Amino acid sequence: MADRQSSVDRVYETLRDMAINFDFKPGERLNETALTARLNVSRTPLREALNRLVAEGFLTLAKGQGFFCRPLSPEQILELYQVRCALESEAVRRGIEVASDVEISAFCDYLDQTESTYGTCTDLPDLLRMDEEFHTRMVALAGNTELSRMMNNVNERIRYVRLVNLRQLREQGRAAVGGGANLSAHRVIAEAIRARDTEAAVKALRGHIERRSEQTVELVKLAYSQLYVPSF
């Protein structure tokens, strides 16, 4: 039983990474026979892993047709940004209420330690990792495991589009930077949280996220171009 569960977990992790990075193209039907051979696994653990990914929003399941990669549409990305904004805003409110001074200080210390690297980094995946880590640590201040879990799911589902956005900023001369603009927003958010100023923290956070969500149509078009002519 343990071996079977381990096999499911291994397949799940591999397929999730593939789905996050759109190794399957949007709307593409998954070939289960090819996947069993590629992953060296039987059909049962593969199906279990695929069903988990359907439940998490990475894949879709059509009755009688099989499993498909999730679509990539402006409407869906906008909805995910809206969910992200709602979750992080609630996390900030809750974190300011319940986090200790030591926890908030550690959160701000992370920004202090990574600020210079963030400002000069030209490696897009690493830049995105640092950005996500800032927001993950911020959400963790709320001390709500379920809130953090939901936030991780949203981050993974918009990760590819966010990479495209960072690449766009770099090409426009704002990159390393994601750049200066994103860093400045992080600083404003962190200092408001340090001061336990809920109104200022939420306002800065919402402005930070909503600036990106307003660009969803353009970002999705760029994402499609990257999927078929990759350059990361």
C-alpha positions in Angstrom: 0.0 0.0 0.0 2.8 2.4 0.9 4.6 1.6 -2.3 1.5 2.3 -4.4 1.0 5.6 -2.6 4.6 6.5 -3.1 4.2 5.8 -6.8 1.1 8.0 -7.0 2.9 10.8 -5.2 5.9 10.6 -7.6 3.7 10.6 -10.7 1.6 13.4 -9.2 4.6 15.6 -8.5 6.0 15.1 -12.1 2.7 15.7 -13.8 2.0 18.8 -11.6 5.3 20.3 -12.6 4.5 19.6 -16.2 1.0 21.2 -15.9 2.4 24.3 -14.1 4.9 24.9 -16.9 2.4 24.1 -19.6 4.4 21.2 -20.9 1.0 20.1 -22.0 -0.5 22.8 -24.3 -3.7 24.5 -23.2 -6.7 22.3 -24.0 -4.5 19.4 -25.1 -5.8 15.9 -24.5 -3.4 13.9 -22.4 -2.3 10.6 -23.9 -2.5 8.2 -20.9 -0.8 5.3 -22.7 2.2 7.5 -23.6 2.3 8.9 -20.0 2.4 5.4 -18.5 5.4 4.5 -20.6 7.1 7.8 -20.1 6.7 7.7 -16.3 7.2 4.0 -16.0 4.0 3.5 -14.1 0.8 1.5 -14.4 -2.6 3.0 -15.3 -4.0 3.0 -11.8 -1.6 5.3 -10.1 -1.5 7.5 -13.2 -5.3 7.9 -13.0 -5.1 8.7 -9.3 -2.6 11.4 -9.9 -4.5 12.8 -12.9 -7.7 13.0 -10.8 -5.8 14.9 -8.0 -4.7 17.4 -10.6 -8.3 17.8 -11.9 -9.4 18.6 -8.3 -6.7 21.2 -8.0 -7.5 23.0 -11.2 -4.5 22.0 -13.3 -6.3 19.6 -15.6 -9.9 19.1 -16.7 -11.8 15.8 -17.2 -14.4 15.4 -20.0 -16.7 12.4 -19.6 -15.9 9.8 -22.2 -13.0 11.8 -23.6 -10.3 11.8 -21.0 -8.1 14.3 -19.3 -7.1 17.6 -20.8 -4.7 20.4 -19.9 -6.4 23.3 -18.3 -7.3 26.2 -20.7 -5.4 29.4 -20.7 -7.8 32.3 -21.1 -7.8 35.9 -19.9 -11.1 35.3 -18.0 -9.5 32.4 -16.0 -6.3 34.3 -15.3 -8.3 37.4 -14.2 -10.3 35.2 -11.8 -7.2 33.7 -10.3 -5.7 37.2 -9.8 -8.9 38.2 -8.1 -8.7 35.2 -5.8 -5.1 35.9 -5.1 -5.9 39.5 -4.2 -8.7 38.4 -1.9 -6.6 35.7 -0.2 -3.6 37.9 0.4 -5.7 40.9 1.6 -7.3 38.7 4.2 -3.9 37.2 5.1 -2.5 40.7 5.7 -5.4 41.7 7.8 -5.2 38.6 9.9 -1.4 38.7 10.1 -1.4 42.2 11.4 -3.8 41.1 14.1 -2.2 37.9 15.2 1.5 37.8 14.2 4.1 38.5 16.9 6.6 41.4 16.6 9.3 38.7 16.2 7.4 37.1 13.3 6.8 40.4 11.5 10.4 41.4 12.1 11.6 38.1 10.5 9.3 38.8 7.5 10.8 42.2 7.0 14.3 40.9 7.5 13.7 38.6 4.5 13.0 41.6 2.3 16.1 43.3 3.7 18.3 40.3 2.9 17.0 39.8 -0.7 16.4 43.3 -1.8 19.7 43.9 -3.5 19.6 40.5 -5.2 16.0 41.0 -6.3 16.9 44.4 -7.8 19.7 43.0 -10.0 18.6 39.4 -10.8 18.2 38.6 -14.5 17.3 35.0 -14.1 13.5 35.0 -14.5 12.6 31.8 -12.7 14.8 32.8 -9.7 13.3 36.3 -9.8 9.8 34.8 -9.7 10.8 32.4 -6.9 12.0 35.4 -4.7 8.8 37.3 -5.5 6.6 34.3 -4.6 8.6 33.7 -1.4 7.9 37.3 -0.2 4.2 36.8 -0.7 4.3 33.3 0.8 6.0 34.6 4.0 3.5 37.4 4.1 0.5 35.0 3.9 2.1 32.8 6.6 1.9 35.6 9.1 -1.8 34.9 9.3 -1.0 31.5 10.8 -3.7 29.8 8.7 -2.5 26.6 7.0 -5.5 26.4 4.7 -5.1 30.0 3.6 -1.4 29.2 2.7 -2.4 26.1 0.9 -4.9 27.9 -1.3 -2.5 30.6 -2.0 0.2 28.1 -3.1 -2.3 26.6 -5.5 -3.2 30.0 -7.1 0.5 30.9 -7.4 1.2 27.6 -9.2 -1.7 28.1 -11.6 -0.6 31.6 -12.6 3.1 31.0 -12.5 3.7 30.7 -16.2 1.8 33.9 -17.0 3.8 35.7 -14.3 7.1 34.5 -15.9 5.8 35.9 -19.2 5.1 39.2 -17.4 8.6 39.3 -16.0 10.1 38.7 -19.4 8.0 41.5 -20.9 9.2 43.9 -18.2 12.9 42.9 -18.9 12.4 43.5 -22.6 10.9 46.9 -21.8 14.0 47.8 -19.8 12.3 47.4 -16.4 13.3 43.9 -15.7 15.9 43.2 -13.3 13.7 45.1 -11.8 10.5 43.4 -12.4 11.9 45.5 -11.1 12.1 48.5 -9.3 8.4 48.8 -9.3 7.7 45.4 -7.8 10.5 46.0 -5.2 9.1 49.3 -4.2 5.7 47.8 -3.7 7.1 45.1 -1.5 8.8 47.6 0.6 5.7 49.7 1.1 3.7 46.6 2.0 6.3 45.3 4.4 6.7 48.6 6.2 2.9 49.0 6.6 2.8 45.5 8.1 5.7 46.4 10.4 3.7 49.5 11.5 0.5 47.3 11.9 -1.3 49.7 9.6 -3.9 47.5 8.1 -5.4 50.0 5.7 -2.1 51.1 4.2 -0.9 47.5 3.9 -4.0 46.2 2.1 -4.1 49.3 -0.2 -0.5 48.8 -1.2 -1.0 45.1 -1.7 -4.2 45.4 -3.8 -2.5 48.1 -6.0 0.5 45.8 -6.5 -1.6 42.8 -7.6 -4.3 44.7 -9.5 -1.8 46.4 -11.8 -0.9 43.0 -13.1 -4.4 41.7 -13.3 -5.3 44.6 -15.6 -2.9 43.2 -18.2 -4.4 39.7 -18.4 -5.5 39.9 -22.1 -2.0 41.0 -23.2 -0.3 38.5 -20.9 -2.3 35.6 -22.1 -1.5 36.4 -25.7 2.2 36.6 -24.8 1.9 33.4 -22.9 0.6 31.6 -26.0 3.5 33.0 -28.1 6.0 31.7 -25.5 4.4 28.2 -25.4 4.9 27.7 -29.1 8.1 29.7 -29.4 9.7 29.2 -26.0 12.6 31.4 -24.9 12.9 30.9 -21.2 
